Every structure is written in structure tokens, then in C-alpha cells.
């Protein structure tokens, strides 16, 4: 009996060590498999982005290699008629149309977005915040094609009643609706930035006799400036990249105009309309689509870089 007990006690440590090693090996194997899967997911994202960049780049280079096109004329020509018999490839009308609608949307979206963010962060109760935030999320989730028809059939008739000379398709209605579309982006990010401001800053300001308005304008807003600016830049990027609202409500008329009553064409609207054209693949007209897409990609990329730089700079200042 004593001998068996001695043998059992002697074998138990070996068995325990073996079980421990097996569990550790299984755990490491599982972690390695999970790591490989996550790496594959990241690789898919990187390769997809690289594929888009390579496709845009190669087609754009081919576009500028055509004898009918030059970089100078692309940037300075005031006409955009890639599908006409007399072809002009000046992207200026598309850029001007895009900027016009974007500016209108920012004029509408920034005051409403910042105003709602200040209210939700500094004045609203938790119950009110729980009611309003989901509504903003619903607004952000409305399909843009619905917003486009809303601008065309609801906003435009209302504007026509007191704005003479307003066309059926116009930049003003498209810009107003896009302003409401980017409102949740500005509001939600700004709210998070304001709520992240340390409470001790507010308490110190109140301790010095500051009013509520002074605390907001002189403490909260400057401390949350990085997030607010980033939200505006991201909203601008979304407005520039919007397609359906401008295609339906603003039209497809590539002209240089700063009158919001006129129909205009944006870069995204041209891309959407060009995809439905009867241009042969490989023709200079079809390649123009990629050149406009590359220009749009570079603009949005630049805005994203600026947004990250702003966040990094001001975050260091207020950390």
C-alpha cells in the first residue's frame, strides 16, 4: 500500500507537467491562428486600398498620355466636355461645383452641428441626451438617395416660392440637404471631444467667477478644439464625396458658376453619370472618369491627413 501511494505521488507531478505543457501549447497555437486570421483581415484592407490606388493611377497616367489631353489643360481649361465631338478636359467646372455645394453644406451643418453638440454636452440632461443621440444616428443612417429626392421634390419647391430664378436642379437645395446629412458627423464627434474635457478645468473656471457662457467659450471649446476641427474636416470630406444628393438635386451641368440657384456638376456626379454613358472602354472619355476619381481621391486623402495633423497638434497642447 505504501509502495503504490509512493508511485502515484511520484507520477502525479509528471502528469501535471505534461498537462500544463499541452494546455500552454494549445493556447499558443490558438493565439497564433487568431493572429494569422487578423493579419489576413488587415492584409485584405491594405491590398484593396492598394488595388484601388493602382487602378486609378494606371488609368489616369493612360488618360494624360493621350494626345488630346495635357496636365495643364486639365487644370486650367474652363470647359468639361469629354463626351462631345469637340472635347475639352478642364476639371475646373467640376471642382468649382463641388466646392460650391460643400461650402453651402458647411454653412448649414457647422452651426447646427456645433450648437447641438454644445447643448448635448453642457446643457442636456442624461435623459434628453439618450433621446436626441439616437435621432442623430437615424439621420446619419438615412439613405442618400432618399435625401436626394427629398431635396429635389420637397426643399426645391419651398425655395422656389421665395427665391426667384431658382432652377429645378440647383446647388442651393443640394447644399442644404447635405448640411443636414453631415450634421451628425460634426455633432457626435464634437460631443465626445467636449465631454472628454477634464472636469477640473470647468471647476477652476467656475471658481474664478466665470459664467456658463464664459466656461463654454473660453474653456470647453478651446480644449475640445482638436475634435471639433477634425469633425468639420471629416464632414467636409464626406460632403465632397457625396454622390446621390448632388446627382439628383444639383444636376449634371459642368459650368463655372458661384450662383447657388444654378444647376451644377460635381466630380462625384460626373463619375455617376459617366458610368451610364455609352463610352467605349479604353476611350479617352472613359479614362476621364478615372482622372476625376483620382483627383477626388487626392482631395479626400489630403483632408484626412490635415484632420490627423490637427488632432495630433492640439491634443498635445491640451493633454
C-alpha positions as CSV (number, residue, x, y, z in Angstrom):
1,X,0.0,0.0,0.0
2,X,2.8,2.4,0.8
3,X,4.6,1.5,-2.4
4,X,1.5,2.3,-4.5
5,X,1.0,5.6,-2.8
6,X,4.6,6.4,-3.4
7,X,4.3,5.5,-7.1
8,X,1.2,7.6,-7.5
9,X,2.7,10.6,-5.8
10,X,5.7,10.3,-8.0
11,X,3.8,10.1,-11.3
12,X,1.4,12.9,-10.5
13,X,3.9,15.7,-10.9
14,X,5.0,14.3,-14.3
15,X,1.3,14.1,-15.4
16,X,0.6,17.6,-14.2
17,X,3.6,18.9,-16.0
18,X,2.6,17.2,-19.2
19,X,-1.0,18.6,-18.9
20,X,0.4,22.1,-18.3
21,X,2.6,21.9,-21.4
22,X,-0.3,20.6,-23.5
23,X,-2.5,23.5,-22.4
24,X,0.2,26.0,-23.0
25,X,0.9,24.6,-26.5
26,X,-2.8,24.6,-27.3
27,X,-3.2,28.2,-26.0
28,X,-0.2,29.4,-28.1
29,X,-1.5,27.6,-31.2
30,X,-4.9,29.2,-30.8
31,X,-3.3,32.6,-30.4
32,X,-1.1,32.1,-33.4
33,X,-4.2,31.1,-35.5
34,X,-6.1,34.1,-34.3
35,X,-3.1,36.3,-35.1
36,X,-2.9,34.9,-38.6
37,X,-6.6,35.5,-39.2
38,X,-6.4,39.1,-38.0
39,X,-3.3,39.6,-40.2
40,X,-5.2,38.3,-43.2
41,X,-8.0,40.7,-42.5
42,X,-5.6,43.6,-42.3
43,X,-3.9,42.4,-45.4
44,X,-7.2,42.4,-47.3
45,X,-7.8,46.0,-46.3
46,X,-4.3,47.1,-47.4
47,X,-4.4,45.1,-50.7
48,X,-7.9,46.5,-51.5
49,X,-6.6,50.1,-51.0
50,X,-3.5,49.4,-53.0
51,X,-5.6,47.9,-55.8
52,X,-7.8,51.0,-55.9
53,X,-4.8,53.3,-56.0
54,X,-3.0,51.2,-58.7
55,X,-6.1,51.1,-60.8
56,X,-6.8,54.8,-60.5
57,X,-3.1,55.6,-61.1
58,X,-2.6,53.5,-64.2
59,X,-5.8,54.7,-65.9
60,X,-5.0,58.3,-65.0
61,X,-1.5,58.0,-66.4
62,X,-3.0,56.5,-69.6
63,X,-5.5,59.4,-69.7
64,X,-2.8,62.0,-69.6
65,X,-0.8,60.1,-72.2
66,X,-3.5,60.7,-74.8
67,X,-2.5,63.5,-77.3
68,X,-5.8,65.3,-76.7
69,X,-5.0,65.8,-73.0
70,X,-2.4,67.6,-71.0
71,X,-2.0,68.2,-67.3
72,X,-2.1,72.0,-67.9
73,X,-5.3,71.9,-69.9
74,X,-6.8,69.5,-67.3
75,X,-6.1,72.0,-64.5
76,X,-6.8,75.3,-66.4
77,X,-9.4,74.7,-69.1
78,X,-12.7,76.2,-68.2
79,X,-14.8,73.6,-70.2
80,X,-15.5,70.0,-69.4
81,X,-17.0,68.2,-72.5
82,X,-15.3,64.7,-72.6
83,X,-18.2,63.1,-74.4
84,X,-18.8,65.8,-77.1
85,X,-17.3,65.8,-80.6
86,X,-15.2,68.9,-79.6
87,X,-13.6,67.5,-76.5
88,X,-12.4,69.7,-73.6
89,X,-10.9,68.2,-70.4
90,X,-10.8,71.0,-67.9
91,X,-11.8,69.8,-64.5
92,X,-12.2,73.3,-63.1
93,X,-16.0,73.4,-63.5
94,X,-16.3,70.1,-61.6
95,X,-14.1,71.4,-58.8
96,X,-16.0,74.7,-58.6
97,X,-19.3,72.9,-58.5
98,X,-18.1,70.5,-55.8
99,X,-16.7,73.4,-53.6
100,X,-19.9,75.4,-54.1
101,X,-22.1,72.6,-52.7
102,X,-19.6,71.8,-50.0
103,X,-19.5,75.4,-48.8
104,X,-23.3,75.6,-48.6
105,X,-23.4,72.3,-46.7
106,X,-20.8,73.6,-44.2
107,X,-22.7,76.9,-43.7
108,X,-25.7,74.8,-42.8
109,X,-24.0,71.9,-41.0
110,X,-21.4,73.7,-38.8
111,X,-23.7,76.0,-36.8
112,X,-26.4,73.3,-36.3
113,X,-23.8,70.6,-35.5
114,X,-21.8,72.7,-33.0
115,X,-25.0,74.1,-31.5
116,X,-26.4,70.7,-30.9
117,X,-23.1,69.4,-29.6
118,X,-22.8,72.3,-27.1
119,X,-26.4,71.6,-25.9
120,X,-25.9,67.9,-25.6
121,X,-22.6,68.3,-23.8
122,X,-23.2,71.2,-21.5
123,X,-27.0,71.7,-21.0
124,X,-28.9,68.5,-21.7
125,X,-29.8,66.0,-19.0
126,X,-28.8,62.4,-19.4
127,X,-32.4,61.5,-20.3
128,X,-32.5,64.2,-23.0
129,X,-29.2,63.1,-24.3
130,X,-30.4,59.5,-24.6
131,X,-33.4,60.7,-26.7
132,X,-31.6,63.0,-29.0
133,X,-28.5,61.0,-29.8
134,X,-30.4,58.1,-31.4
135,X,-32.3,60.6,-33.5
136,X,-29.0,62.0,-34.8
137,X,-27.9,58.4,-35.6
138,X,-31.1,57.8,-37.5
139,X,-30.4,60.9,-39.5
140,X,-26.9,59.7,-40.3
141,X,-28.4,56.4,-41.5
142,X,-31.0,57.7,-44.0
143,X,-30.0,56.5,-47.5
144,X,-28.6,59.4,-49.5
145,X,-30.8,58.6,-52.5
146,X,-33.8,59.4,-50.2
147,X,-32.2,62.6,-49.2
148,X,-31.6,63.4,-52.9
149,X,-35.2,63.0,-53.8
150,X,-36.2,65.0,-50.6
151,X,-34.0,67.9,-51.9
152,X,-35.5,67.7,-55.4
153,X,-39.2,67.3,-54.5
154,X,-39.5,69.0,-51.1
155,X,-36.7,71.5,-50.5
156,X,-36.6,72.9,-54.0
157,X,-40.3,73.8,-54.3
158,X,-40.1,75.5,-50.9
159,X,-37.1,77.6,-52.0
160,X,-38.7,78.4,-55.3
161,X,-41.6,80.1,-53.5
162,X,-39.3,82.9,-52.3
163,X,-36.2,82.8,-54.4
164,X,-36.7,84.0,-58.0
165,X,-34.7,82.3,-60.8
166,X,-34.1,79.1,-58.9
167,X,-33.9,76.1,-61.2
168,X,-35.4,72.7,-60.7
169,X,-32.0,71.4,-60.1
170,X,-29.7,73.7,-58.2
171,X,-26.7,73.8,-55.8
172,X,-28.6,75.5,-53.0
173,X,-31.1,72.7,-52.3
174,X,-28.4,70.1,-52.6
175,X,-26.1,72.0,-50.2
176,X,-28.9,72.5,-47.6
177,X,-29.8,68.8,-47.6
178,X,-26.1,67.8,-47.4
179,X,-25.7,70.2,-44.5
180,X,-28.3,68.1,-42.6
181,X,-26.5,65.0,-43.8
182,X,-23.2,66.0,-42.3
183,X,-24.7,67.3,-39.1
184,X,-24.5,64.0,-37.2
185,X,-20.8,63.7,-38.0
186,X,-20.0,67.2,-36.6
187,X,-22.3,66.8,-33.6
188,X,-21.3,63.3,-32.4
189,X,-17.5,63.9,-32.7
190,X,-17.8,67.3,-31.1
191,X,-19.9,66.0,-28.2
192,X,-17.3,63.3,-27.5
193,X,-14.5,65.9,-27.6
194,X,-16.3,68.3,-25.2
195,X,-17.2,65.5,-22.8
196,X,-13.5,64.5,-22.7
197,X,-12.5,67.9,-21.4
198,X,-11.4,67.4,-17.8
199,X,-14.0,68.5,-15.2
200,X,-11.3,70.2,-13.2
201,X,-11.0,72.8,-16.0
202,X,-14.7,73.7,-15.7
203,X,-14.5,73.7,-11.9
204,X,-11.5,76.1,-11.9
205,X,-13.3,78.5,-14.3
206,X,-16.4,78.5,-12.1
207,X,-14.2,79.0,-9.1
208,X,-12.8,82.2,-10.7
209,X,-16.3,83.5,-11.1
210,X,-16.9,82.6,-14.8
211,X,-20.4,82.3,-16.1
212,X,-21.7,79.3,-18.0
213,X,-21.2,81.0,-21.3
214,X,-17.7,82.0,-20.4
215,X,-16.8,78.5,-19.4
216,X,-18.1,77.1,-22.7
217,X,-16.5,79.7,-25.0
218,X,-13.2,80.2,-23.1
219,X,-12.6,76.7,-21.6
220,X,-14.6,73.9,-23.2
221,X,-14.4,74.9,-26.8
222,X,-10.7,75.7,-26.8
223,X,-9.9,72.5,-25.0
224,X,-12.1,70.5,-27.4
225,X,-10.8,72.3,-30.5
226,X,-8.9,69.3,-31.9
227,X,-12.0,67.1,-32.1
228,X,-14.2,70.0,-33.3
229,X,-11.9,70.8,-36.2
230,X,-11.4,67.1,-37.0
231,X,-15.2,66.7,-37.1
232,X,-15.6,69.6,-39.5
233,X,-12.8,68.3,-41.8
234,X,-14.3,64.8,-41.8
235,X,-17.8,66.3,-42.6
236,X,-16.2,68.3,-45.4
237,X,-14.6,65.1,-46.8
238,X,-18.0,63.4,-46.7
239,X,-19.7,66.3,-48.4
240,X,-17.1,66.3,-51.2
241,X,-17.5,62.6,-51.7
242,X,-21.3,62.6,-51.7
243,X,-22.9,61.3,-54.9
244,X,-26.6,60.7,-54.9
245,X,-27.8,64.0,-53.4
246,X,-25.8,66.1,-55.9
247,X,-26.6,63.9,-58.8
248,X,-30.4,64.2,-58.2
249,X,-30.7,67.7,-56.8
250,X,-27.8,69.7,-58.2
251,X,-27.8,68.3,-61.8
252,X,-25.0,67.5,-64.2
253,X,-24.2,70.8,-65.8
254,X,-20.4,71.4,-65.8
255,X,-20.2,75.2,-65.7
256,X,-18.2,77.6,-63.6
257,X,-20.7,79.5,-61.5
258,X,-20.9,80.7,-58.0
259,X,-24.7,81.3,-58.1
260,X,-26.3,78.7,-55.9
261,X,-29.5,79.0,-57.9
262,X,-27.9,77.4,-60.9
263,X,-27.6,73.7,-61.8
264,X,-24.0,72.5,-61.5
265,X,-22.0,69.3,-61.8
266,X,-19.7,67.9,-59.1
267,X,-16.9,65.4,-59.5
268,X,-19.0,62.6,-58.0
269,X,-22.0,63.4,-60.1
270,X,-19.9,63.2,-63.3
271,X,-18.5,59.8,-62.2
272,X,-22.0,58.5,-61.5
273,X,-23.3,59.8,-64.9
274,X,-20.2,58.7,-66.8
275,X,-20.7,55.1,-65.6
276,X,-24.0,55.1,-67.5
277,X,-22.6,56.6,-70.7
278,X,-22.0,54.6,-73.9
279,X,-18.3,55.4,-74.0
280,X,-16.1,52.5,-75.2
281,X,-13.8,51.0,-72.6
282,X,-10.3,52.4,-73.2
283,X,-11.5,55.6,-74.9
284,X,-10.3,58.9,-73.7
285,X,-13.8,59.7,-72.4
286,X,-13.9,56.6,-70.3
287,X,-10.4,57.3,-69.0
288,X,-11.6,60.8,-67.9
289,X,-13.7,59.0,-65.3
290,X,-10.5,57.7,-63.6
291,X,-8.8,61.0,-63.8
292,X,-11.7,62.7,-62.0
293,X,-11.7,59.8,-59.5
294,X,-8.0,60.2,-58.8
295,X,-8.5,63.9,-58.2
296,X,-11.3,63.2,-55.8
297,X,-9.2,60.6,-54.0
298,X,-6.3,63.0,-53.6
299,X,-8.5,65.8,-52.2
300,X,-10.2,63.5,-49.6
301,X,-6.8,62.0,-48.7
302,X,-5.4,65.5,-48.2
303,X,-8.3,66.3,-45.9
304,X,-7.9,63.2,-43.9
305,X,-4.2,64.0,-43.4
306,X,-5.0,67.5,-42.3
307,X,-7.5,66.1,-39.9
308,X,-5.0,63.8,-38.3
309,X,-2.4,66.6,-38.1
310,X,-4.8,68.9,-36.4
311,X,-5.8,66.3,-33.9
312,X,-2.2,65.5,-33.1
313,X,-1.2,69.1,-32.7
314,X,-4.0,70.3,-30.5
315,X,-4.2,67.0,-28.5
316,X,-0.6,67.6,-27.4
317,X,-1.5,71.1,-26.3
318,X,-4.4,70.2,-24.1
319,X,-3.3,66.8,-22.7
